[in-house]
Amino acid sequence: MKFATIGTSWITEAFITAAREANVFEPAAVFSRSEEKAKEFAARNGIALYFDDLEKIAQHEEIEAVYIASPNSMHFKHAKIFLENGKHVICEKPMFSNVKELDEAFKIAEQNGVFLMEAIRNVHSPNFKILQDNLEKIGKIRSALLHYLQYSSRYDAFLHGEVANIFSPKFSGGALVDLGVYPISVAVALFGEPKEIHYTPVVLSSGVDGSGTLIMQYDEFVCTVLCSKISQSYIPSEIHGEKGTLVVDHVAPINSIQFVENKTRQTVEVAEEQSKNDMKYEIEEFVRMVKEKDYKAYEEYKKWSRAVLMITEKARRQNGILFDVEK
């Protein structure tokens, strides 16, 4: 399946590398608002076609799908153009700024007979499936701590007055939607939607959250999610049960999962070696779903993405964090 890319950052190059590793998704065209940048990016990545016109690339007969990695606030506009032109879309997380955009985009996809999927790499990896399969070992769940705290290389510039996209409400940025979506996606995929949520953020001068603590309340336990672009963590995530604990080295990528039995303290590693570029697995699943027309899986992924976006939108609105597209 031949695909185009929107976005010329490192994440697009990582996606192209993963697509070639998967060997089921062929990069065929590049878009950038700058023709020169599109040409340079295409040449650097061995891609023949490049465009600075969205309509032209969306209408190109060789293109079957698109990977969108533009700034968050532009995802909906870009996805809409490709969906309306009958192209399948895999869109980088967070897929959209809010649930209203998501619902409209899925409606457009349905009207045009194409698939739309969020590129949330961790929940499609083999080790996430191993985590799911081992959840019953720990018995009744009593608490969970899932987190992603990574000091941003762009925060120093922010402190000196330069507001990068990820710290800007204009581009639908913030820690929760950039990094928090990873642990939230794990929680939703493992435990379902929470009964209640409460978010306590550190709001930056730009108006978005630099870090925060999200409490997700379930019937018999609480899942605590930490996220940050302005600090760093060096501890694993954990899911605590009455029989044992699952210790996860990182929520994205998941490279190690240890089951620790409560009474004996015996520790067993259950994770397997997987690709260092775990985008490979979301690509493989996206292509499989499209080719097999697997609507059962599609409905499940739609439900996951909507639940995660509902949580992040509600958490933001609890604290008066609005994106420019919502004002």
MOQUIHU-V153546 format. One record per residue. N is the residue number from 1. RES is the residue in one small letter. PHI is phi in radians with two decimals (none if undefined). Layout:
n & res & phi
N & RES & PHI
N & RES & PHI
This chain:
n & res & phi
1 & m & none
2 & k & -1.57
3 & f & -2.33
4 & a & -1.83
5 & t & -2.13
6 & i & -2.07
7 & g & 2.03
8 & t & -2.22
9 & s & -1.56
10 & w & -1.05
11 & i & -1.21
12 & t & -1.19
13 & e & -1.14
14 & a & -1.12
15 & f & -1.15
16 & i & -1.06
17 & t & -1.07
18 & a & -1.15
19 & a & -1.09
20 & r & -1.21
21 & e & -1.17
22 & a & -1.18
23 & n & 1.09
24 & v & -2.26
25 & f & -2.38
26 & e & -1.78
27 & p & -1.20
28 & a & -2.16
29 & a & -2.73
30 & v & -2.23
31 & f & -2.08
32 & s & -2.58
33 & r & -1.12
34 & s & -1.75
35 & e & -1.05
36 & e & -1.11
37 & k & -1.18
38 & a & -1.09
39 & k & -1.10
40 & e & -1.15
41 & f & -1.14
42 & a & -1.09
43 & a & -1.11
44 & r & -1.12
45 & n & -1.86
46 & g & 1.14
47 & i & -1.99
48 & a & -1.33
49 & l & -1.72
50 & y & -2.53
51 & f & -2.46
52 & d & -2.12
53 & d & -2.19
54 & l & -1.10
55 & e & -1.08
56 & k & -1.13
57 & i & -1.22
58 & a & -1.21
59 & q & -1.63
60 & h & -1.13
61 & e & -1.18
62 & e & -1.36
63 & i & -1.47
64 & e & -1.79
65 & a & -2.66
66 & v & -2.44
67 & y & -1.86
68 & i & -1.84
69 & a & -2.38
70 & s & -1.38
71 & p & -0.95
72 & n & -0.86
73 & s & -1.17
74 & m & -1.73
75 & h & -1.00
76 & f & -1.11
77 & k & -1.03
78 & h & -1.21
79 & a & -1.08
80 & k & -1.01
81 & i & -1.07
82 & f & -1.27
83 & l & -1.08
84 & e & -1.17
85 & n & -1.70
86 & g & 1.29
87 & k & -1.87
88 & h & -1.25
89 & v & -2.25
90 & i & -2.03
91 & c & -2.02
92 & e & -1.03
93 & k & -1.22
94 & p & -1.21
95 & m & -1.02
96 & f & -2.46
97 & s & -1.32
98 & n & -2.75
99 & v & -1.18
100 & k & -1.03
101 & e & -1.11
102 & l & -1.05
103 & d & -1.09
104 & e & -1.19
105 & a & -1.13
106 & f & -1.15
107 & k & -1.14
108 & i & -1.12
109 & a & -1.05
110 & e & -1.11
111 & q & -1.09
112 & n & -1.84
113 & g & 1.16
114 & v & -2.21
115 & f & -1.78
116 & l & -2.30
117 & m & -2.35
118 & e & -1.43
119 & a & -1.48
120 & i & -1.96
121 & r & -1.12
122 & n & -1.19
123 & v & -1.37
124 & h & -1.81
125 & s & -1.42
126 & p & -1.00
127 & n & -1.24
128 & f & -1.16
129 & k & -1.12
130 & i & -1.14
131 & l & -1.04
132 & q & -1.00
133 & d & -1.16
134 & n & -1.68
135 & l & -1.07
136 & e & -1.17
137 & k & -1.11
138 & i & -1.49
139 & g & 1.34
140 & k & -1.11
141 & i & -1.28
142 & r & -2.07
143 & s & -3.00
144 & a & -2.63
145 & l & -2.22
146 & l & -2.14
147 & h & -2.67
148 & y & -2.60
149 & l & -2.09
150 & q & -2.47
151 & y & -1.11
152 & s & -1.38
153 & s & -1.14
154 & r & -1.68
155 & y & -1.24
156 & d & -1.04
157 & a & -1.12
158 & f & -1.04
159 & l & -1.13
160 & h & -1.84
161 & g & 1.72
162 & e & -1.68
163 & v & -1.77
164 & a & -1.25
165 & n & -0.90
166 & i & -1.22
167 & f & -1.88
168 & s & -2.09
169 & p & -1.18
170 & k & -1.08
171 & f & -1.88
172 & s & 0.98
173 & g & -1.72
174 & g & 2.19
175 & a & -1.15
176 & l & -1.12
177 & v & -1.45
178 & d & -1.57
179 & l & -1.95
180 & g & -1.04
181 & v & -1.08
182 & y & -1.16
183 & p & -1.14
184 & i & -1.11
185 & s & -1.09
186 & v & -1.07
187 & a & -1.08
188 & v & -1.14
189 & a & -1.18
190 & l & -1.50
191 & f & -1.96
192 & g & 1.56
193 & e & -1.32
194 & p & -1.29
195 & k & -1.28
196 & e & -2.51
197 & i & -2.39
198 & h & -2.54
199 & y & -2.06
200 & t & -2.07
201 & p & -1.74
202 & v & -1.74
203 & v & -1.55
204 & l & -1.44
205 & s & -1.08
206 & s & -1.33
207 & g & 1.86
208 & v & -1.98
209 & d & -1.48
210 & g & -1.52
211 & s & -2.81
212 & g & 3.13
213 & t & -2.11
214 & l & -1.94
215 & i & -1.77
216 & m & -1.93
217 & q & -1.65
218 & y & -1.92
219 & d & -1.00
220 & e & -2.20
221 & f & -2.80
222 & v & -2.09
223 & c & -1.87
224 & t & -1.76
225 & v & -1.99
226 & l & -1.95
227 & c & -2.53
228 & s & -2.85
229 & k & -1.91
230 & i & -2.12
231 & s & -2.69
232 & q & -2.31
233 & s & -1.96
234 & y & -2.25
235 & i & -1.99
236 & p & -1.38
237 & s & -1.56
238 & e & -2.50
239 & i & -2.14
240 & h & -1.86
241 & g & -2.17
242 & e & -1.26
243 & k & -1.79
244 & g & -3.10
245 & t & -2.25
246 & l & -1.79
247 & v & -1.86
248 & v & -1.98
249 & d & -1.07
250 & h & -2.84
251 & v & -1.40
252 & a & -2.85
253 & p & -1.49
254 & i & -1.62
255 & n & -1.92
256 & s & -2.43
257 & i & -2.36
258 & q & -1.93
259 & f & -1.68
260 & v & -1.98
261 & e & -1.34
262 & n & -1.07
263 & k & -1.35
264 & t & -1.64
265 & r & 1.11
266 & q & -1.16
267 & t & -2.03
268 & v & -2.23
269 & e & -1.42
270 & v & -2.02
271 & a & -1.27
272 & e & -2.04
273 & e & -1.21
274 & q & -2.37
275 & s & -1.02
276 & k & -1.14
277 & n & -1.78
278 & d & -1.32
279 & m & -1.09
280 & k & -0.92
281 & y & -1.33
282 & e & -1.16
283 & i & -1.13
284 & e & -1.04
285 & e & -1.23
286 & f & -1.06
287 & v & -1.14
288 & r & -1.03
289 & m & -1.05
290 & v & -1.16
291 & k & -1.16
292 & e & -1.55
293 & k & 0.88
294 & d & -1.47
295 & y & -1.29
296 & k & -1.13
297 & a & -1.13
298 & y & -1.02
299 & e & -1.10
300 & e & -1.18
301 & y & -1.19
302 & k & -1.06
303 & k & -1.11
304 & w & -1.04
305 & s & -1.08
306 & r & -1.15
307 & a & -1.11
308 & v & -1.12
309 & l & -1.18
310 & m & -1.06
311 & i & -1.16
312 & t & -1.19
313 & e & -1.18
314 & k & -1.08
315 & a & -1.09
316 & r & -1.12
317 & r & -1.17
318 & q & -1.01
319 & n & -1.99
320 & g & 1.20
321 & i & -1.57
322 & l & -2.04
323 & f & -1.49
324 & d & -1.05
325 & v & -1.19
326 & e & -1.80
327 & k & -1.63
